[in-house]
Amino acid sequence: MVPNQRGVQRVVTAGLLLAITLLLTFTRIGMIPVPTPAGNATISHIPAIIGGILEGPLVGLIVGMGFGFASYATATTPMFKDPLVAVLPRLFIGVASYYMIALLYKANRKTLQTLAGVLWALLLVFSWQIGGQTLWLGILVALVSTAAAIAAFIWLQKEDTRIVALAIASVVGSFTNTVLVLGMAVFRAYLTAEVALAVGLVHGVPEAIISAIITVAVVATLRQINRKKAGSKLVRENSSTNQ
């Protein structure tokens, strides 16, 4: 792809993902009811993750900024009416996802297996914490985490490392949102550290799992479509050459 086409693609992708983010946030379609203290798991941050992974840190930052301002504009609580809580942390969602995917694409299979194992162990710890408050939810998180870990190791045995890298990068992006927002809320004295930790455990984990599932599905599908388009273009060019 020539530089001008690449630039146009980035602008179009950023605009599309930003529009999706605003739609999800302003209509509240992106708020999924879950039995946690916050009441909802958001998927409005996922376009920022996808933007960072597909088009780089600048696109991820722009889409994350859009999410932050939309969250600020629709806020109903004092915490999210503070731009330092609602906007600033969201700038880093896509940026973190981009640098993590760039790092993981260079990693070998054993490194990815180790990271997947560590992530699985952390999710089991989180599920135990969640189970202390809501038993069935803790069991569900543990089962989903274990199933995801098994799938990751199967994919890695087939040397399909990019799927696992996508999942890990999306989880990192989601946790970036959770940790920075709650951390800033504690810093600005909207929450105590204990409350923030509890919300992060029972609210951040479902968001991270949902983010991984959606991001892997969307990015893998888009890349498959692009490969098919590139293949079709190559076939046409070869046919024209042979005529």
N, C-alpha and C positions, 0 to 999 in steps of 0.2 A: 504494500500500500504506500503510495507516494505521500510526502509530508502534508500537503494541503488536504488530501482526502482524510488523513489521520486526524488532522485538526478539526475538520468538519465533523467527523465521527464523534470526537470527544465532546464537541459542543452539543450535538444532537443527543448523545447519550446523557450528558449532564442535564439538559433541559427535560428529557423524558423522565429521568429518575427524580428530578426535583418536583415535577408535576405530580408524580405518583406519591411522593412524600407528602406534599401539601394536601392531596386528596385524602390520603390515609389519616392525616392528623386533623384536618378541619372537619371532616365528616365523621371522625372517630371510628371509621371502619377498621383502622389499624389497632384498635384496642380490643384484645381478646379477653373476655371474663375468665378469671381463674381464682380459685379459693386461696388467695394470699392476702396479706394485710393491705396491699395496694389495690387489690380488687381486679386488676387487669395486667396482662402481659402485652407489651406493645410490639408491633412489627414495623412501626413507622421508621425505625432506625435501619432496617434492612436495605433499603435503596442506597444509603450511604456506604454500607459494607460492599454491596455489589459494585457501586461506582468506583470505590477504591481498588477493588480487585481487578475489575475490567479495564479501567482507564487511568489509574494512577492516583497519587495522593491529592492532586489539585481538585480533580473531579469529586473525590471522596470528601474533601474539605467543603467544597461548595454545597454539595447535597446535604452534608451534615449541618452546615450553617442554616440551610433552609428548614431542616427539621427543628433545629433549635429555635429559630424565630417563630415557626408555626406553633411549637409547644408553648412559647412565651405568650403568643397572641391568644391562645385558647385556654390559658391557665385559669384554674378556678381556686387554686390554693396559693397562699403567700410564697411558698417555697419556689414554685415555678413562675411566679411573677417577677422573680429576681433573675435578670439576664446572666448573672454569673453562675447560676445553677441551671437555667433552662437552655442557654445558648452556648456558653464557653466550652463545657465538656463535650458537646456534640460535634465540635470541630475536629475532634481527634478520632472519631469512630472509623471513618473510611481511611484515614491516614494510617492508623494502627493496623487495619486489615491489609492494606497494601504492603507495608513493610514486612508483615508476618508472612504473607504469601510469597513475597520476593525471597525471603530467607528460606522458607520451606521448599520452594521449587529447586533450591540448590542442595537440599538435604538428601541423604541416601535413605534407603528403606529402613535400616536399623534405627536411625535417628527418629524417623517418623513413628516407628513402632514404640520407641521409648516415650516420645511426646504423647502419643495416643494413650499409652498406659498410664502416664502421670495424670492426664486429663480425666481418664476414667476413674482413677483413684480419688481425685478431687471431687468428682461428681458423686461418688459413693459417700464421701464424707458429707457433702451437702445434702444428699438424700437422707442420711441419718439425722442430720440437724432438722430437716423438714419434717421427718417422721415423728420427731419429738413433739411437734405441734399439730400436725395433721398426718396421721398414720398412713392412710391410703395414698395420699399424695407422695409421701416419702417412698413408699413401696413402688409406686408408678414411676417415679423419677429413677429409682435404682434399676428397675427392669428396662426402661427405655435406654438408660446409659449403658447397661450391659449389652443390650442388643446392638447399640451403635458401636460399641467397642469391638464386638465380634465381627460386625460388618466391616469395620475399618481394617482389622487384621486379615480378613479374607481378601479384601481389595489389595492390601499390601502384598499378600502372597502372590497375587496376580500381577504385581508390580504396577498397579494402577495408583501410583502415588499421588497424582494430582487431585483425586477425589478426596483423599484423606487431608491433603494440604488445604483444600478449600474449606472443609469442615472445621479444621482447627483455626484457620484464619477468621472464619465467620464467628466462631465462639469468642476469639480474642476481641474482635470488634464489638460484639455484644457486651462482653464483660467490661470493655473500655467505657461504654456508655453507662453501665450500672455503677461501676466503681467510681468514676469521676463525678457523676451526678450526685451520688450519695456522699462521696467525700467532700464535695463542695457544700452540700447541704449541712454537713457536720461543721465544716469550717465557718459557715455563715450562721451557725447556731439555730438552724431550723429543726435539726434532729440531734439526738444524742448518739454517741458512737454505738451504744448497745442496740438502739432502735434501727439505726442504719445497717448494722450487721445482720439483724434479723430480717429486715426487708430484702437486703442483698441476697441472702441465702434462699429465701422462699420465693422471691420474685425474679431475681436475676437468672437463676438456673433454668426455669421454664422458658424464659426469653432466649437464652443461649441455645437451648435445644431446638426451639422453633426456628431461630435464625439459621442454624446449621442446615436444617432440613430444606428450608426455602432457598437459601443461597446456593447450596449444592445443586438443587434441581434447576434453578433459573440459569446459573452460570454454565452448567454442563450443557443445558439445552441450547443456549445462545451460541456456545462455541461449536456445538455440533452443526447448527444451522450455518454458521460462518464457514465451517469446513466444507459443507455440501455446496455452498455458493461458490467457494473458491475452486472446488473440483469441477463444477459445472462450467465455470468460466474457462478453466484450463482446457476442458474438452472442446468447448466452442472454438477457442483459439487454435487448438490443434487441428480441428476440422477445417477451419478457414485456411490454415497453412497448407494442408494437404490437397485442397481443391485447386 
